[in-house]
Amino acid sequence: MGDISLRRRLVPTIETEVYEVILGDEHLMSSLFTVAEIALADLGLAAVDGAGPLDVVVGGLGLGYTAGAALADPRVGSVHVVDALPDVIRWHREGVLSLSPPLAQDDRCHLVEGDFFAMVADGRAFGDAAPDPVHAVLLDVDHTPRHVLHPSHAPFYEVDGLTRLRDRLHPDGVFALWSDTAPDDDFVAAVETVFGNCDVHDVPFPNPHTGGEARNAVIVARLTRATGPTDR
């Protein structure tokens, strides 16, 4: 998908040091904008019933804010974070990033090198000894369901791909997705076809570069027993 790089720089106008992940020409993530990444975990797990322990899969590691927010939920028993880029996993394991507390020091957190989309398509486990089914899948890889980092990701966002993911969830499990912008009507319809529901949350956050406000979206779908797979 291109060369991956981690950049640390000072933003003089706000006197703040930031970390940025760049993939080829794509700006993937900045530590200056983490509200929506955290909201992905908070909104997704808020939709999961039960006291736990919950098994969670996070698609996309990045700077680790979604996984960190998931681990902050006391109900969570395990988090398997799947990322296709080995360098990103290495940054976390070597402590290059400033995330506190570090993901690699939490025994519940498992960093898995692999292609999340291929794992869903092929029915492969989300890592060695990863639970299956799981209670929640939190996905933050592509910019939007239509603006993907690689063409191989696109089938996941259609009915067949979402159905394969649905079958990896517990009854009443949750699928949540970060998107740079609100999803189009066709994607919402696909999610509703598979899950029976689709809640689109508008997530505003301050943009210190402009002095104004920016917005992302978090899409949450909760599996119901009427639409989901048979209890396992």
Residue frames as qw, qx, qy, qz and C-alpha x, y, z in Angstrom:
[[0.000, 0.883, 0.469, 0.000, 0.00, 0.00, 0.00],
 [0.240, 0.861, -0.120, 0.431, 3.05, 2.27, 0.11],
 [0.469, 0.205, -0.554, 0.657, 5.83, 3.32, 2.47],
 [0.512, -0.762, -0.389, -0.075, 4.79, 3.82, 6.08],
 [0.398, 0.328, -0.353, 0.781, 6.36, 6.49, 8.25],
 [0.439, -0.747, -0.454, 0.207, 5.94, 7.94, 11.71],
 [0.301, 0.538, -0.055, 0.785, 6.59, 11.65, 12.08],
 [0.422, -0.685, -0.437, 0.403, 6.98, 13.60, 15.29],
 [0.310, 0.419, 0.117, 0.845, 6.89, 17.35, 14.95],
 [0.114, -0.451, -0.451, 0.761, 6.16, 20.54, 16.84],
 [0.136, 0.730, 0.528, 0.412, 3.19, 22.61, 15.70],
 [0.317, 0.051, -0.248, 0.914, 4.46, 26.12, 16.53],
 [0.260, -0.431, -0.230, -0.833, 1.10, 27.87, 16.33],
 [0.738, -0.525, -0.180, -0.385, -0.29, 25.83, 19.22],
 [0.062, -0.635, 0.697, -0.328, 3.05, 24.84, 20.85],
 [0.866, -0.126, 0.374, -0.309, 2.12, 21.17, 20.74],
 [0.029, -0.411, 0.871, 0.266, 4.18, 18.14, 19.76],
 [0.836, 0.203, 0.151, -0.487, 2.25, 15.70, 17.59],
 [0.395, -0.179, 0.864, 0.257, 2.76, 12.22, 16.16],
 [0.646, 0.479, -0.071, -0.590, 1.55, 11.54, 12.62],
 [0.622, -0.028, 0.759, 0.191, 1.30, 8.30, 10.64],
 [0.423, 0.624, -0.280, -0.594, 1.80, 8.66, 6.87],
 [0.706, 0.083, 0.690, 0.137, 1.19, 5.84, 4.35],
 [0.478, 0.413, 0.494, 0.597, 2.51, 6.78, 0.93],
 [0.036, 0.321, 0.111, 0.940, 0.75, 10.06, 0.24],
 [0.512, -0.599, -0.501, -0.358, -2.08, 9.31, 2.67],
 [0.080, -0.412, 0.526, -0.740, -2.22, 11.05, 6.04],
 [0.515, -0.258, -0.811, -0.101, -3.60, 8.27, 8.24],
 [0.566, -0.701, -0.430, 0.057, -3.65, 9.63, 11.77],
 [0.216, 0.557, -0.308, 0.740, -2.47, 12.45, 14.00],
 [0.405, -0.326, -0.699, 0.490, -2.27, 12.58, 17.78],
 [0.072, 0.033, 0.104, -0.991, -3.78, 16.05, 17.45],
 [0.628, -0.021, -0.196, -0.753, -7.11, 14.53, 16.38],
 [0.184, 0.079, -0.971, 0.133, -8.11, 11.58, 18.55],
 [0.466, 0.023, 0.408, -0.785, -11.62, 12.42, 19.75],
 [0.795, 0.205, -0.197, -0.536, -13.37, 10.33, 17.10],
 [0.547, 0.276, -0.788, 0.064, -10.95, 7.40, 17.46],
 [0.043, -0.067, 0.789, -0.610, -11.75, 7.27, 21.18],
 [0.594, 0.139, 0.192, -0.769, -15.46, 7.73, 20.46],
 [0.646, 0.214, -0.645, -0.349, -15.33, 4.68, 18.20],
 [0.363, 0.018, -0.882, 0.301, -14.54, 2.51, 21.23],
 [0.170, 0.086, 0.562, -0.805, -16.79, 4.37, 23.65],
 [0.616, 0.188, -0.053, -0.763, -19.87, 4.36, 21.39],
 [0.622, 0.178, -0.719, -0.253, -19.28, 0.83, 20.14],
 [0.318, -0.009, -0.873, 0.370, -18.85, -0.71, 23.58],
 [0.311, 0.054, 0.402, -0.859, -21.70, 1.33, 25.05],
 [0.698, 0.129, -0.278, -0.648, -23.98, -0.61, 22.68],
 [0.531, 0.112, -0.839, 0.034, -22.80, -3.98, 24.03],
 [0.717, -0.534, -0.012, -0.449, -25.00, -5.45, 26.77],
 [0.924, -0.136, -0.320, 0.159, -23.55, -7.45, 29.60],
 [0.482, -0.853, 0.194, 0.043, -21.09, -7.14, 32.44],
 [0.340, 0.709, -0.618, 0.002, -18.29, -8.94, 30.67],
 [0.311, -0.538, 0.402, 0.673, -15.68, -10.09, 30.26],
 [0.630, 0.718, 0.123, -0.270, -15.99, -8.85, 26.69],
 [0.650, -0.095, 0.505, 0.560, -13.85, -9.98, 23.79],
 [0.291, 0.879, 0.061, -0.373, -13.11, -7.15, 21.35],
 [0.696, 0.165, 0.378, 0.588, -11.41, -7.00, 17.96],
 [0.063, 0.855, -0.030, -0.514, -9.98, -3.69, 16.74],
 [0.742, 0.424, 0.334, 0.398, -9.25, -3.44, 13.03],
 [0.333, 0.764, -0.041, 0.551, -6.43, -0.93, 12.58],
 [0.660, -0.403, -0.348, 0.529, -3.84, -0.08, 15.24],
 [0.163, 0.856, 0.074, 0.485, -2.57, 3.35, 14.21],
 [0.081, 0.564, -0.470, 0.674, -1.50, 5.40, 17.21],
 [0.350, -0.100, -0.885, 0.289, -3.51, 3.12, 19.48],
 [0.243, -0.118, 0.305, -0.913, -6.22, 5.44, 20.78],
 [0.745, -0.125, -0.305, -0.579, -9.16, 3.19, 19.88],
 [0.739, -0.040, -0.654, 0.156, -7.53, 0.15, 21.48],
 [0.215, 0.124, -0.558, 0.792, -6.56, 2.22, 24.52],
 [0.465, -0.165, 0.103, -0.864, -10.14, 3.43, 24.97],
 [0.810, -0.103, -0.481, -0.319, -11.44, -0.14, 24.65],
 [0.610, 0.012, -0.670, 0.422, -9.05, -1.33, 27.36],
 [0.064, -0.210, 0.385, -0.896, -10.29, 1.47, 29.63],
 [0.719, -0.251, -0.208, -0.614, -13.70, -0.22, 29.74],
 [0.342, -0.422, 0.766, -0.344, -13.60, -2.41, 32.88],
 [0.871, 0.139, 0.317, -0.348, -15.82, -5.04, 31.20],
 [0.671, 0.616, -0.390, -0.132, -13.23, -5.80, 28.53],
 [0.861, -0.370, 0.343, 0.065, -11.38, -9.08, 28.97],
 [0.642, -0.100, 0.503, 0.569, -9.41, -9.17, 25.71],
 [0.376, 0.838, -0.033, -0.395, -8.58, -6.89, 22.81],
 [0.707, 0.033, 0.513, 0.485, -7.06, -8.29, 19.62],
 [0.189, 0.837, -0.081, -0.507, -5.76, -5.43, 17.47],
 [0.772, 0.247, 0.481, 0.333, -5.20, -6.45, 13.84],
 [0.157, 0.876, -0.182, -0.418, -2.93, -4.36, 11.63],
 [0.889, 0.425, 0.100, 0.137, -1.42, -5.24, 8.25],
 [0.369, 0.810, -0.295, 0.346, 1.65, -3.04, 8.75],
 [0.829, -0.225, -0.372, 0.352, 4.40, -4.63, 10.85],
 [0.342, 0.318, -0.237, 0.852, 6.16, -1.31, 11.44],
 [0.415, -0.567, -0.049, -0.710, 3.11, 0.07, 13.23],
 [0.879, -0.408, -0.240, -0.058, 3.07, -2.91, 15.58],
 [0.730, 0.078, -0.290, 0.613, 6.80, -2.57, 16.14],
 [0.036, 0.547, -0.131, 0.826, 6.45, 1.10, 17.15],
 [0.665, -0.567, -0.029, -0.484, 4.09, 0.07, 19.93],
 [0.940, -0.219, -0.211, 0.155, 6.13, -2.89, 21.09],
 [0.640, 0.181, -0.208, 0.717, 9.33, -0.82, 21.20],
 [0.304, -0.722, -0.397, 0.478, 7.69, 2.05, 23.04],
 [0.335, 0.176, 0.262, 0.888, 8.35, 4.60, 20.29],
 [0.208, -0.619, -0.408, -0.638, 4.89, 6.12, 20.75],
 [0.009, 0.250, -0.499, 0.830, 3.83, 8.13, 23.76],
 [0.628, -0.397, -0.423, -0.519, 0.46, 6.46, 24.38],
 [0.047, 0.214, -0.765, 0.606, -0.14, 6.11, 28.10],
 [0.615, -0.466, 0.629, 0.094, -0.60, 3.49, 29.35],
 [0.191, 0.442, -0.739, -0.471, 1.27, 1.61, 26.61],
 [0.861, 0.083, -0.152, -0.478, -0.82, -1.05, 24.89],
 [0.686, 0.315, -0.650, 0.081, 1.98, -3.59, 24.87],
 [0.065, 0.275, -0.752, 0.596, 2.10, -3.56, 28.68],
 [0.661, -0.064, 0.288, -0.690, -1.53, -4.61, 29.10],
 [0.265, -0.133, 0.954, 0.045, -1.90, -8.39, 29.29],
 [0.545, 0.496, 0.591, -0.329, -5.40, -8.17, 27.79],
 [0.426, 0.795, -0.135, -0.411, -4.07, -6.56, 24.61],
 [0.734, -0.034, 0.584, 0.345, -2.77, -8.66, 21.70],
 [0.246, 0.725, -0.283, -0.578, -1.16, -6.95, 18.69],
 [0.761, 0.184, 0.615, 0.099, -1.74, -9.10, 15.62],
 [0.039, 0.473, -0.508, -0.719, -0.01, -8.62, 12.28],
 [0.329, 0.281, 0.881, 0.192, -2.46, -9.49, 9.54],
 [0.155, -0.131, -0.422, -0.884, -5.00, -8.32, 6.99],
 [0.357, 0.177, 0.609, -0.686, -8.27, -7.73, 8.84],
 [0.633, 0.366, -0.106, -0.674, -10.30, -7.79, 5.62],
 [0.523, 0.286, -0.780, -0.192, -8.79, -11.08, 4.46],
 [0.016, -0.047, 0.894, -0.445, -9.43, -12.60, 7.89],
 [0.524, 0.275, 0.390, -0.705, -13.10, -11.71, 7.62],
 [0.636, 0.413, -0.375, -0.533, -13.37, -12.90, 4.02],
 [0.524, 0.274, -0.806, -0.034, -11.66, -16.23, 4.72],
 [0.800, -0.492, -0.205, -0.277, -13.04, -16.85, 8.20],
 [0.649, 0.210, -0.526, 0.507, -9.56, -16.90, 9.70],
 [0.550, -0.653, -0.404, 0.328, -8.97, -16.26, 13.40],
 [0.070, 0.945, -0.061, 0.313, -8.09, -12.74, 14.50],
 [0.015, -0.711, 0.625, -0.322, -4.77, -13.95, 15.91],
 [0.455, 0.100, -0.869, 0.166, -3.41, -16.99, 17.72],
 [0.242, -0.333, -0.821, 0.395, -5.93, -18.28, 20.27],
 [0.209, -0.046, 0.018, -0.977, -8.23, -15.33, 19.54],
 [0.379, 0.291, 0.765, -0.432, -11.82, -15.94, 20.66],
 [0.289, 0.047, -0.560, -0.775, -14.49, -16.57, 18.07],
 [0.159, 0.797, 0.320, 0.487, -17.18, -15.28, 18.19],
 [0.318, -0.018, -0.322, 0.891, -16.45, -11.90, 19.77],
 [0.026, -0.693, -0.601, 0.398, -18.64, -9.27, 21.42],
 [0.197, 0.922, 0.080, -0.325, -17.54, -6.25, 19.39],
 [0.677, 0.187, 0.301, 0.645, -15.56, -5.34, 16.30],
 [0.029, -0.908, -0.060, 0.413, -14.26, -1.76, 16.08],
 [0.726, 0.308, 0.360, 0.499, -12.90, -0.82, 12.66],
 [0.040, 0.950, -0.067, -0.304, -10.72, 2.16, 11.76],
 [0.673, -0.094, 0.492, 0.544, -8.64, 1.47, 8.66],
 [0.344, 0.453, 0.504, 0.650, -10.08, 3.23, 5.62],
 [0.002, 0.038, -0.077, 0.996, -10.97, 6.92, 5.32],
 [0.630, 0.121, 0.204, -0.739, -14.59, 6.03, 4.55],
 [0.738, 0.126, 0.658, -0.073, -16.39, 2.91, 3.25],
 [0.686, 0.697, 0.207, 0.041, -15.96, 4.35, -0.26],
 [0.257, 0.862, -0.401, 0.172, -12.50, 5.93, 0.14],
 [0.946, -0.303, 0.090, 0.075, -10.43, 2.84, 0.90],
 [0.277, -0.761, 0.519, 0.273, -6.67, 2.49, 1.26],
 [0.106, -0.264, 0.885, 0.369, -6.58, -0.54, -1.02],
 [0.578, 0.053, -0.412, -0.703, -9.12, -1.91, -3.54],
 [0.448, -0.050, -0.892, 0.031, -9.13, -5.29, -1.77],
 [0.036, 0.137, 0.660, -0.738, -10.92, -3.66, 1.18],
 [0.377, 0.011, -0.189, -0.907, -13.96, -2.57, -0.83],
 [0.543, -0.191, -0.740, -0.349, -15.93, -5.89, -0.82],
 [0.256, -0.189, -0.771, 0.552, -16.04, -5.86, 2.98],
 [0.157, 0.216, 0.273, -0.924, -18.37, -2.85, 2.93],
 [0.517, -0.026, -0.509, -0.687, -21.00, -4.63, 0.82],
 [0.809, -0.283, 0.060, -0.511, -23.73, -6.96, 2.09],
 [0.929, 0.083, -0.354, 0.074, -21.70, -10.17, 1.61],
 [0.445, 0.374, -0.518, 0.627, -18.67, -8.82, 3.45],
 [0.341, -0.412, 0.344, -0.771, -20.71, -7.42, 6.32],
 [0.904, -0.178, -0.137, -0.364, -22.56, -10.73, 6.60],
 [0.790, 0.170, -0.494, 0.321, -19.27, -12.59, 7.04],
 [0.111, 0.362, -0.499, 0.779, -18.39, -10.20, 9.85],
 [0.641, -0.344, 0.057, -0.684, -21.83, -10.56, 11.42],
 [0.936, -0.086, -0.320, -0.122, -21.28, -14.29, 11.68],
 [0.578, 0.226, -0.541, 0.568, -18.16, -13.68, 13.80],
 [0.198, -0.407, 0.306, -0.838, -20.18, -11.86, 16.49],
 [0.017, 0.214, 0.882, -0.418, -21.99, -13.12, 19.56],
 [0.106, -0.702, -0.644, -0.284, -25.76, -12.70, 19.54],
 [0.233, -0.948, -0.207, 0.071, -26.32, -9.02, 20.44],
 [0.641, -0.227, 0.153, 0.717, -22.73, -8.26, 19.36],
 [0.137, 0.924, 0.104, -0.341, -21.75, -4.89, 17.91],
 [0.651, 0.259, 0.273, 0.659, -19.95, -3.67, 14.81],
 [0.058, -0.932, -0.119, 0.336, -18.70, -0.05, 14.95],
 [0.676, 0.354, 0.267, 0.588, -16.85, 1.86, 12.25],
 [0.180, -0.681, 0.004, 0.710, -14.98, 5.16, 12.13],
 [0.526, 0.574, 0.450, 0.438, -15.44, 7.27, 9.00],
 [0.309, -0.071, 0.013, 0.948, -13.93, 10.60, 8.05],
 [0.335, -0.024, -0.127, -0.933, -17.35, 11.73, 6.82],
 [0.671, 0.108, 0.486, -0.549, -20.91, 10.51, 7.22],
 [0.366, -0.007, 0.878, 0.307, -21.52, 7.32, 5.20],
 [0.326, 0.072, -0.457, -0.825, -23.54, 7.33, 1.98],
 [0.735, -0.024, 0.181, -0.653, -27.09, 5.98, 1.83],
 [0.818, 0.239, -0.488, -0.187, -26.04, 2.78, 0.04],
 [0.359, 0.265, -0.787, 0.425, -23.65, 1.80, 2.82],
 [0.382, -0.132, 0.513, -0.757, -26.23, 2.57, 5.52],
 [0.827, 0.110, -0.113, -0.539, -28.71, 0.40, 3.61],
 [0.680, 0.272, -0.678, 0.062, -26.17, -2.46, 3.44],
 [0.065, 0.220, -0.753, 0.616, -25.58, -2.29, 7.20],
 [0.581, -0.017, 0.318, -0.749, -29.33, -2.23, 7.88],
 [0.811, 0.188, -0.416, -0.365, -29.83, -5.22, 5.60],
 [0.591, 0.210, -0.737, 0.253, -27.29, -7.26, 7.53],
 [0.200, 0.008, -0.698, 0.687, -27.82, -6.02, 11.09],
 [0.178, -0.673, -0.712, -0.091, -31.33, -4.61, 11.00],
 [0.225, -0.943, -0.180, 0.164, -30.16, -1.23, 12.31],
 [0.626, 0.262, -0.005, 0.735, -27.52, 1.44, 11.73],
 [0.254, -0.920, -0.208, 0.212, -26.91, 4.41, 14.02],
 [0.568, 0.480, -0.012, 0.668, -24.72, 7.18, 12.58],
 [0.450, -0.773, -0.230, 0.383, -23.14, 9.34, 15.29],
 [0.350, 0.829, -0.057, 0.433, -21.81, 12.78, 14.41],
 [0.732, -0.463, -0.160, 0.474, -18.56, 13.39, 16.33],
 [0.229, 0.921, -0.046, 0.313, -17.43, 17.04, 16.42],
 [0.745, -0.414, -0.076, 0.517, -14.02, 18.08, 17.70],
 [0.015, -0.937, 0.091, 0.336, -11.93, 21.26, 17.72],
 [0.795, 0.407, 0.104, 0.438, -9.49, 21.89, 14.88],
 [0.424, -0.737, 0.003, 0.526, -6.61, 23.96, 16.26],
 [0.463, 0.048, 0.455, 0.759, -5.25, 24.54, 12.75],
 [0.025, 0.534, 0.499, 0.682, -8.34, 26.48, 11.71],
 [0.086, -0.047, 0.435, -0.895, -9.62, 27.59, 15.08],
 [0.644, -0.056, -0.177, -0.742, -12.96, 26.03, 14.15],
 [0.709, -0.120, 0.612, -0.329, -14.60, 22.65, 14.38],
 [0.327, 0.279, -0.806, -0.406, -14.18, 19.43, 12.40],
 [0.794, -0.052, 0.307, -0.522, -16.43, 16.39, 12.28],
 [0.155, 0.210, -0.944, -0.204, -16.10, 12.64, 11.83],
 [0.781, -0.148, -0.138, -0.591, -18.70, 9.90, 12.02],
 [0.142, -0.219, 0.946, -0.194, -18.99, 6.69, 14.02],
 [0.694, -0.025, -0.418, -0.586, -21.39, 4.08, 12.66],
 [0.257, -0.210, 0.857, -0.394, -22.74, 1.54, 15.16],
 [0.710, -0.027, -0.471, -0.522, -24.75, -1.58, 14.32],
 [0.408, -0.293, 0.748, -0.434, -26.01, -3.92, 17.03],
 [0.341, 0.026, -0.888, -0.308, -26.72, -7.49, 16.11],
 [0.647, -0.152, 0.305, -0.683, -30.13, -8.76, 17.16],
 [0.462, -0.082, 0.881, -0.063, -31.11, -12.37, 17.60],
 [0.668, 0.564, 0.369, -0.315, -33.66, -11.95, 14.81],
 [0.555, 0.789, -0.232, -0.127, -30.97, -11.09, 12.27],
 [0.111, -0.710, 0.695, -0.024, -27.94, -12.80, 13.73],
 [0.508, 0.237, -0.821, -0.107, -26.51, -16.30, 13.54],
 [0.816, -0.401, -0.379, -0.175, -27.68, -19.17, 15.67],
 [0.474, -0.775, 0.374, -0.188, -26.31, -19.18, 19.25],
 [0.740, 0.358, -0.547, 0.158, -23.03, -21.03, 19.49]]
